[in-house]
Every structure is written in structure tokens, then in C-alpha cells.
Amino acid sequence: MKSLARRINKYIYYGWVIVFISAVGLFFSAPGQTYSISVFKNIYQEEFNVSSSMMSLGYTLATILSGSLLVIIGRFVDNYGQRLMMMIVGILLALTTFYHSFVINVAMIFSGFFFLRFFGQGSMTLIPHSLVPQWFEKKRALALSLETFGALIATMTVPAFNYWLITQVGWQNAWRVWGVVLLVVFVPMTYILVVNKPSDIGLTIDNGKIKNDEDAKKDAQKLEDESFTLKGALQTKEFWMIGLMGTVVPLFSTGVTFHFFDMMALRNVSNAHASFIIGLIAFPAFFMPFVARLLIDRYPMKYIFFGALIMIFLAMIWLAFFVNGVISAVGFILFYGVAVAVKMVTLNTIWPTYFGRKYLGSIRGATTVFMVLSTALGPLPLGIAYDLTGSFNIAIYIMMGHALIAMLFALSIRRPHKVQTELE
């Protein structure tokens, strides 16, 4: 594995291979993502006679429980490395998809939701996000932007693919297809291609040049000096404010995605059209990350974050008042996709920039809790609003208020200084 990496590095910096395999990892987080699970939601409700509110509650509780345990995965990543943990998580996610193909009651569905969220949406996003920054500093924003292409491709294709699979082979076999692909494709790729950090193959961050022992010690000391421990990061207000700012998109996106087919049915959009439209959220992100990178290199990240939040707020207004058919639904999803793309690149860049790389696994594990908890809460208010009023708008209004609060936070953050926080 290491010898292969060294041979490849003669032709191209191996960090770009890491970006590729991290993108593949994000793609294969799909079985645990809401855009994938939402295709099965109405099938479960009809087959097991479950209300929208109850299904949302089970999904919320499963996601909250999985999010509360993600810090453990972060510590395992720091202790055992991304390569081993990515393989283990890939195998466990595959087993989870097989489990989901055999559910026969609501309890099994909800427990299956927990494992899908923990190994898929949580662990399979945390690990790649902590791996890429180990290999890049000067081009970190670009590398993280390219890494997200795996998630974008999954978002665009998986809902329609799941819908097609279900119509062709049934929902049980659809889950089994995912399990086989994870075991046959993803796990072997991880074993062959993943290297935890440049020093494991005699390289250094960014340029890939071999350094002598003295330079290596200086690099290690520099890494130590600029890196917050998890305890140190928790002592900064920026950790909490950025974490809370980052909850706006998961809360809204997961809620809308989980109820997307019901939401579109109220707006004269068929299930077949909805399965295609839902994936369009990823389309703007194929070019917006490069725009976001140019902005990040030129302007303070907090202002870029603020701008993205304004766009998200406007998208909420669009959904609540102006979506009434296929064309307006496509317009909404594309506009919202632009905002999400800018926000995600900024968020993924700000954590290693503000808190360093050495303990990034633990820190991202802790920050992922924000994301998972917000995704957990997203479907519930929308489900309750729909069951009580036949509309989703009341819940959307509440989420608008959440976005306004996050805008105020965005203007208040600044890069923390380790010397002032960890010595106090």
C-alpha cells in the first residue's frame, strides 16, 4: 500500500489520490443520508401503517442517539487512523443495509435508522473530512471543494437510482444492492489507496517533498503549536458559535428532504419528477466550490458564511410562498443548492484553519454532533406541522428565525488564539 503510494507520488502528489478516495467515501455515505432514506419513507409508512409524525420522531431519535456517539468515532480516528476506521465503518454500514432489507416492524425500522445515521451520515462523512486536511494546507479549500464532489454526485443520482431500484427489484433488494457494492467496491479501495498522512510515506504536507529529520521535527512542532486539543477548542466561543451556525443547513435540508415527496405533492409535482428534482440541489456545487475558494482566499470567512446564510433565508421564503409546480420547484432547489455549496466549503475550511490539524478527528467528531443533532430535529417539526395543518409552512417560518440568529453569530466570530485559551 505504501509502496504503491510512493510510486504514484512520482507522477502526482498523493494528496490528490486522498481527495479522490475521500470523495468516494462521501458518495458511499449515501445509504445513511436523508436524500436516500426519504425514497423509502412513504413505503414504510404505507406498509407498516405509520404516521408522518411518528416516522419523523423515530428518525429524530435515531439521529440524536447516533450524533451523541460520534465523538467516539473521532477519538478512534485520532488513535487508529482514518484508513482502518474507514474500512471498519464501510463494513458495518454494509451490514446495516442488509439488516434494513429484513425489517418486519416499526422497531426494526427505527433501530435501522440509528445504524444508517451512525455509520453512514455520521461516520462516513466525519472520516473523509478529517483525512483531506492532513494532506493540504495552502490548497486546503480547493481540496475540500473537490472532495465534496462525491457527496454531490450521490445527492444528484441516488434518489432517482433508489426509486428505479425499488420499482425494478423491490425495496428489500434495493438495500441489498447497496450492501454488496460497499463490500465489493468501497472497502477494497480503502484498503489499497488510503494513507493517513504524508509522513507515513516520507512526504510533507502540500508539496510532497521528502524532508530530513530536523525539518520533520520542525514541522511536527509547528503542527503542535497551531493545533487546539478538543478541550482547548471547547473553551473558545468560536467553537460553539460556528457549530450553531452550521446547524442551519442540516436542519432545513434534512427536514425538507425527508418530507420532500409529500411537500412536492402539495405543490402539483409527481413522485417521478420529485425523485429527479431532489437531486438537483447538488448541481450548483459542481462549480460553486471554486467560486467559494476564490472568495475564501480574498475575504474573511465569516462574511462569506454570512452571505450564504442570507441566501438560505431567501430560499426558505421561496419554498414557503412561491413553489407551485415543477419549474418553480427546480428554481428553488438550484438557488438553495448554490447557498449550500458556499456554506459547506466555508464550514469545512474554517475548522482546520481555526483549530489546526493534529486533533482534527476529535474536534470534527465533536462538531459533527451539531450537524447530526440538527439533522435529527429537522424532520420532526415539519412532520408535526403537516399532520396538524396539512401544510409545512409553520415549521418553515420557525427555521427562518433560526437562520436569522445564525447570521448574527456569523458576524461575531474571529480566529481564536491558542496561547490565550489553552493556558488559561
C-alpha positions as CSV (number, residue, x, y, z in Angstrom):
1,M,0.0,0.0,0.0
2,K,2.7,2.5,1.0
3,S,5.0,1.4,-1.9
4,L,2.1,2.0,-4.3
5,A,1.5,5.4,-2.9
6,R,5.2,6.3,-3.3
7,R,5.2,5.2,-6.9
8,I,2.1,7.2,-7.6
9,N,3.6,10.2,-5.9
10,K,6.4,10.3,-8.6
11,Y,3.8,11.4,-11.1
12,I,1.2,13.3,-8.9
13,Y,1.1,14.4,-5.3
14,Y,-0.6,11.6,-3.5
15,G,-2.8,14.0,-1.6
16,W,-4.9,14.3,-4.7
17,V,-5.5,10.5,-4.6
18,I,-6.6,11.0,-1.0
19,V,-9.1,13.6,-2.2
20,F,-10.4,11.1,-4.7
21,I,-10.9,8.3,-2.2
22,S,-12.4,10.7,0.3
23,A,-14.9,11.8,-2.3
24,V,-15.7,8.1,-2.9
25,G,-16.2,7.7,0.9
26,L,-18.7,10.6,0.9
27,F,-20.5,9.1,-2.0
28,F,-20.9,5.8,-0.1
29,S,-22.3,7.6,2.9
30,A,-25.4,7.7,0.7
31,P,-27.4,4.8,2.4
32,G,-27.4,6.8,5.6
33,Q,-28.2,10.2,4.1
34,T,-31.7,11.6,4.2
35,Y,-32.0,12.0,0.4
36,S,-31.6,8.2,0.1
37,I,-33.8,7.2,3.1
38,S,-36.6,9.6,2.0
39,V,-37.3,7.4,-1.0
40,F,-38.2,4.5,1.3
41,K,-40.1,6.7,3.8
42,N,-43.6,6.5,2.2
43,I,-43.2,2.8,1.5
44,Y,-42.5,2.2,5.2
45,Q,-45.5,4.4,6.2
46,E,-47.9,2.5,3.9
47,E,-46.6,-1.0,4.6
48,F,-46.4,-0.6,8.4
49,N,-49.2,2.0,8.9
50,V,-47.0,4.7,10.5
51,S,-48.0,8.4,10.5
52,S,-45.7,11.1,9.2
53,S,-45.1,12.5,12.8
54,M,-44.3,9.0,14.2
55,M,-41.9,8.3,11.3
56,S,-40.2,11.7,11.9
57,L,-40.0,11.1,15.6
58,G,-38.3,7.7,15.1
59,Y,-35.8,9.3,12.6
60,T,-35.1,12.2,15.0
61,L,-34.4,9.9,18.0
62,A,-32.2,7.6,15.9
63,T,-30.2,10.5,14.6
64,I,-29.8,12.2,18.0
65,L,-28.5,8.9,19.5
66,S,-26.1,8.4,16.6
67,G,-24.9,12.0,16.9
68,S,-24.2,11.7,20.6
69,L,-21.8,8.8,19.9
70,L,-19.9,10.4,17.0
71,V,-17.2,11.9,19.3
72,I,-16.2,8.3,20.0
73,I,-15.5,7.7,16.3
74,G,-13.5,10.9,16.2
75,R,-11.2,9.6,19.0
76,F,-10.8,6.3,17.3
77,V,-9.7,8.2,14.1
78,D,-7.1,10.1,16.1
79,N,-5.9,6.9,17.8
80,Y,-6.1,4.3,15.0
81,G,-6.1,6.4,11.8
82,Q,-8.5,7.1,9.0
83,R,-7.6,4.1,6.9
84,L,-8.6,1.4,9.5
85,M,-11.6,3.3,10.7
86,M,-12.9,3.9,7.1
87,M,-12.7,0.2,6.4
88,I,-14.4,-0.8,9.6
89,V,-17.2,1.7,9.1
90,G,-17.7,0.7,5.5
91,I,-18.2,-3.0,6.6
92,L,-20.6,-2.0,9.3
93,L,-22.6,0.2,7.0
94,A,-22.9,-2.7,4.5
95,L,-24.2,-4.9,7.3
96,T,-26.7,-2.2,8.2
97,T,-28.1,-2.1,4.7
98,F,-28.5,-5.9,4.8
99,Y,-30.3,-5.5,8.2
100,H,-32.6,-2.9,6.7
101,S,-33.6,-5.3,3.9
102,F,-35.1,-7.7,6.6
103,V,-37.1,-5.2,8.7
104,I,-40.6,-6.5,9.6
105,N,-41.9,-3.9,12.1
106,V,-41.5,-0.3,13.2
107,A,-39.0,-1.1,15.9
108,M,-36.6,-2.7,13.4
109,I,-37.0,0.3,11.1
110,F,-36.1,2.8,13.8
111,S,-33.2,0.8,15.0
112,G,-32.1,0.5,11.4
113,F,-32.3,4.3,11.1
114,F,-29.9,4.6,14.0
115,F,-27.2,2.4,12.4
116,L,-27.7,4.1,9.0
117,R,-27.2,7.5,10.5
118,F,-24.3,6.5,12.7
119,F,-22.2,4.6,10.2
120,G,-23.5,6.4,7.0
121,Q,-24.4,10.1,7.6
122,G,-22.1,10.5,10.6
123,S,-19.0,8.4,10.5
124,M,-18.7,8.2,6.7
125,T,-18.6,12.0,6.5
126,L,-16.5,12.6,9.5
127,I,-13.6,10.5,8.5
128,P,-13.0,11.9,5.0
129,H,-13.4,15.4,6.3
130,S,-10.6,14.7,8.8
131,L,-8.4,12.9,6.3
132,V,-8.1,15.5,3.5
133,P,-6.8,18.4,5.8
134,Q,-3.9,16.2,6.8
135,W,-2.5,16.4,3.2
136,F,-3.2,20.1,2.3
137,E,-2.6,23.5,3.8
138,K,-2.2,26.0,1.0
139,K,-4.7,24.3,-1.2
140,R,-7.0,23.1,1.6
141,A,-10.1,24.9,0.4
142,L,-9.6,23.5,-3.1
143,A,-9.0,20.0,-1.9
144,L,-12.1,20.1,0.4
145,S,-14.1,21.5,-2.5
146,L,-13.1,18.6,-4.8
147,E,-13.7,16.1,-2.0
148,T,-17.4,17.2,-1.8
149,F,-17.9,16.1,-5.4
150,G,-18.5,12.6,-4.1
151,A,-21.4,13.8,-2.0
152,L,-22.7,16.0,-4.8
153,I,-22.8,13.1,-7.3
154,A,-24.6,10.9,-4.7
155,T,-27.1,13.7,-3.9
156,M,-27.9,14.1,-7.6
157,T,-28.1,10.4,-8.6
158,V,-29.0,8.3,-5.5
159,P,-32.7,9.4,-5.0
160,A,-33.5,8.6,-8.7
161,F,-31.4,5.4,-8.5
162,N,-33.2,4.2,-5.4
163,Y,-36.5,5.0,-6.9
164,W,-35.6,2.9,-10.0
165,L,-34.2,0.1,-7.9
166,I,-37.3,-0.1,-5.9
167,T,-39.5,-0.3,-9.0
168,Q,-37.3,-2.9,-10.5
169,V,-36.3,-5.3,-7.7
170,G,-38.3,-4.1,-4.6
171,W,-37.3,-2.1,-1.6
172,Q,-35.7,-5.1,0.2
173,N,-33.3,-5.9,-2.7
174,A,-32.6,-2.3,-3.2
175,W,-30.9,-2.3,0.3
176,R,-29.0,-5.5,-0.5
177,V,-27.6,-3.9,-3.7
178,W,-26.0,-1.2,-1.5
179,G,-24.5,-3.7,0.9
180,V,-22.9,-5.7,-1.9
181,V,-21.4,-2.6,-3.6
182,L,-20.0,-1.3,-0.3
183,L,-18.2,-4.6,0.4
184,V,-17.0,-5.2,-3.1
185,V,-16.1,-1.7,-4.2
186,F,-15.6,0.7,-1.3
187,V,-13.8,-1.4,1.4
188,P,-11.1,-2.8,-1.0
189,M,-10.5,0.7,-2.4
190,T,-9.9,2.0,1.1
191,Y,-7.5,-0.8,1.9
192,I,-5.5,-0.2,-1.2
193,L,-5.4,3.6,-1.5
194,V,-5.8,5.3,1.9
195,V,-2.7,6.6,3.6
196,N,-3.4,8.5,6.9
197,K,-0.9,11.3,6.5
198,P,2.1,12.4,4.3
199,S,4.7,11.5,6.8
200,D,3.6,7.8,6.6
201,I,5.2,7.7,3.1
202,G,8.1,10.1,3.8
203,L,6.3,13.2,2.5
204,T,5.3,16.6,3.9
205,I,2.0,18.5,3.6
206,D,1.3,20.2,0.3
207,N,4.5,19.8,-1.7
208,G,5.2,16.1,-1.2
209,K,9.0,16.6,-0.8
210,I,10.9,14.3,1.5
211,K,12.4,16.2,4.4
212,N,15.3,15.4,6.7
213,D,14.8,14.6,10.4
214,E,15.4,18.2,11.5
215,D,12.9,19.6,9.2
216,A,10.4,16.9,10.1
217,K,10.8,17.8,13.8
218,K,10.2,21.5,13.0
219,D,7.0,20.5,11.0
220,A,5.8,18.4,13.9
221,Q,6.4,21.2,16.4
222,K,4.6,23.7,14.1
223,L,1.7,21.4,13.9
224,E,1.6,21.0,17.7
225,D,1.8,24.8,18.2
226,E,-1.0,25.7,15.9
227,S,-3.4,22.8,16.9
228,F,-6.1,23.0,19.5
229,T,-6.9,20.0,21.6
230,L,-10.6,19.2,21.8
231,K,-10.6,20.6,25.4
232,G,-8.9,23.8,24.2
233,A,-11.4,24.2,21.3
234,L,-14.3,23.7,23.6
235,Q,-13.1,26.7,25.7
236,T,-13.5,29.1,22.7
237,K,-16.7,30.8,21.9
238,E,-15.9,30.3,18.2
239,F,-16.3,26.5,18.5
240,W,-19.9,26.9,19.8
241,M,-20.9,29.7,17.5
242,I,-19.5,28.1,14.3
243,G,-21.1,24.8,15.4
244,L,-24.5,26.5,15.9
245,M,-24.1,28.4,12.6
246,G,-23.5,25.1,10.9
247,T,-26.9,23.7,12.0
248,V,-29.0,25.9,9.7
249,V,-28.5,23.8,6.6
250,P,-28.7,20.3,8.1
251,L,-31.9,21.3,10.0
252,F,-33.7,22.7,7.0
253,S,-32.2,20.4,4.3
254,T,-32.9,17.2,6.2
255,G,-36.4,18.3,7.1
256,V,-37.3,19.2,3.6
257,T,-35.6,16.2,2.1
258,F,-37.3,13.7,4.5
259,H,-40.7,15.1,3.6
260,F,-39.9,16.1,0.0
261,F,-42.3,13.8,-1.8
262,D,-45.2,14.9,0.4
263,M,-44.1,18.5,0.1
264,M,-44.0,18.3,-3.7
265,A,-47.3,16.5,-3.9
266,L,-48.9,19.6,-2.3
267,R,-47.3,21.7,-5.0
268,N,-48.5,19.7,-8.0
269,V,-45.2,17.8,-8.5
270,S,-45.4,14.0,-9.1
271,N,-43.2,11.5,-7.3
272,A,-41.2,10.7,-10.5
273,H,-40.4,14.4,-11.0
274,A,-39.7,14.8,-7.3
275,S,-37.1,12.0,-7.4
276,F,-35.2,13.9,-10.1
277,I,-35.7,17.4,-8.6
278,I,-34.4,16.5,-5.2
279,G,-31.0,15.6,-6.6
280,L,-30.6,19.0,-8.4
281,I,-29.6,20.6,-5.1
282,A,-26.1,19.2,-5.8
283,F,-25.8,20.7,-9.4
284,P,-24.6,24.2,-8.4
285,A,-22.0,22.7,-6.1
286,F,-20.0,21.4,-9.1
287,F,-18.8,24.9,-9.9
288,M,-19.7,26.9,-6.8
289,P,-16.9,25.4,-4.6
290,F,-14.3,27.0,-6.9
291,V,-16.1,30.4,-6.6
292,A,-16.2,29.8,-2.8
293,R,-12.5,29.1,-2.8
294,L,-11.7,32.4,-4.5
295,L,-13.9,34.2,-2.0
296,I,-12.2,32.4,0.9
297,D,-8.8,33.4,-0.4
298,R,-9.9,37.0,-0.6
299,Y,-12.4,37.8,2.2
300,P,-12.8,36.8,5.8
301,M,-14.7,33.5,6.1
302,K,-17.2,34.9,8.5
303,Y,-18.5,37.3,5.8
304,I,-18.8,34.5,3.3
305,F,-20.7,32.5,5.8
306,F,-23.0,35.5,6.4
307,G,-23.7,35.8,2.7
308,A,-24.5,32.1,2.4
309,L,-27.0,32.4,5.3
310,I,-28.8,35.3,3.7
311,M,-29.3,33.2,0.5
312,I,-30.5,30.3,2.7
313,F,-33.1,32.6,4.3
314,L,-34.3,33.7,0.9
315,A,-34.6,30.1,-0.3
316,M,-36.8,29.4,2.7
317,I,-39.1,32.2,1.6
318,W,-39.1,30.9,-1.9
319,L,-40.2,27.4,-0.7
320,A,-42.9,28.7,1.6
321,F,-44.6,31.1,-0.9
322,F,-43.5,30.6,-4.5
323,V,-43.1,26.8,-5.2
324,N,-46.3,25.7,-7.1
325,G,-45.1,23.4,-9.8
326,V,-42.1,21.7,-11.4
327,I,-40.5,24.9,-12.8
328,S,-40.6,26.8,-9.5
329,A,-39.5,23.7,-7.6
330,V,-36.5,23.4,-9.8
331,G,-35.7,27.1,-9.4
332,F,-35.9,26.8,-5.6
333,I,-33.7,23.7,-5.4
334,L,-31.0,25.2,-7.6
335,F,-30.9,28.5,-5.7
336,Y,-30.7,26.7,-2.4
337,G,-28.0,24.5,-3.8
338,V,-25.8,27.5,-4.5
339,A,-26.1,28.7,-0.9
340,V,-25.5,25.2,0.5
341,A,-22.3,24.8,-1.7
342,V,-20.8,28.0,-0.5
343,K,-21.7,27.4,3.1
344,M,-20.3,23.8,3.1
345,V,-16.9,24.7,1.6
346,T,-16.6,27.6,4.1
347,L,-17.5,25.4,7.1
348,N,-15.1,22.6,6.1
349,T,-12.3,25.1,5.7
350,I,-12.9,27.0,8.9
351,W,-12.4,24.1,11.3
352,P,-8.8,23.2,10.4
353,T,-8.0,26.9,9.8
354,Y,-9.2,28.0,13.2
355,F,-8.2,24.9,15.3
356,G,-5.4,23.1,13.4
357,R,-4.9,19.6,12.1
358,K,-3.4,17.4,14.8
359,Y,-6.6,16.8,16.8
360,L,-8.9,17.4,13.9
361,G,-10.5,13.9,14.2
362,S,-11.7,14.6,17.8
363,I,-12.7,18.2,17.0
364,R,-14.6,17.2,13.9
365,G,-16.2,14.3,15.8
366,A,-17.5,16.8,18.4
367,T,-18.6,19.3,15.7
368,T,-20.4,16.6,13.8
369,V,-22.6,16.3,16.8
370,F,-24.0,19.7,15.9
371,M,-24.7,18.5,12.4
372,V,-26.3,15.2,13.4
373,L,-28.5,16.7,16.1
374,S,-29.8,19.4,13.7
375,T,-30.5,16.8,11.0
376,A,-32.3,14.8,13.7
377,L,-34.6,17.7,14.6
378,G,-35.3,18.8,11.0
379,P,-38.0,16.3,10.0
380,L,-39.9,16.5,13.3
381,P,-41.4,20.0,13.2
382,L,-42.3,19.6,9.5
383,G,-44.0,16.3,10.2
384,I,-46.0,17.7,13.1
385,A,-46.9,20.8,11.1
386,Y,-48.1,18.6,8.2
387,D,-50.2,16.2,10.4
388,L,-51.8,19.2,12.2
389,T,-52.4,21.7,9.4
390,G,-51.9,19.8,6.1
391,S,-49.1,22.3,5.3
392,F,-45.4,22.6,6.2
393,N,-45.2,26.4,6.3
394,I,-45.4,27.0,10.1
395,A,-42.3,24.9,10.6
396,I,-40.5,26.7,7.7
397,Y,-41.2,30.1,9.5
398,I,-39.5,28.7,12.6
399,M,-36.5,27.7,10.6
400,M,-36.3,31.3,9.2
401,G,-35.9,32.6,12.7
402,H,-33.1,30.1,13.3
403,A,-31.3,31.4,10.2
404,L,-31.6,35.0,11.4
405,I,-29.9,34.1,14.7
406,A,-27.1,32.3,12.8
407,M,-26.5,35.5,10.8
408,L,-25.8,37.4,14.0
409,F,-23.3,34.7,15.1
410,A,-21.5,34.8,11.7
411,L,-20.6,38.5,12.2
412,S,-19.3,37.9,15.8
413,I,-16.6,35.2,15.2
414,R,-12.9,35.6,14.8
415,R,-9.9,33.2,14.7
416,P,-9.1,32.1,18.2
417,H,-5.6,32.2,19.7
418,K,-4.3,29.0,21.3
419,V,-2.0,30.8,23.6
420,Q,-4.8,32.7,25.2
421,T,-7.2,29.8,25.6
422,E,-5.3,26.7,26.5
423,L,-3.0,28.4,29.1
424,E,-5.9,29.9,31.0
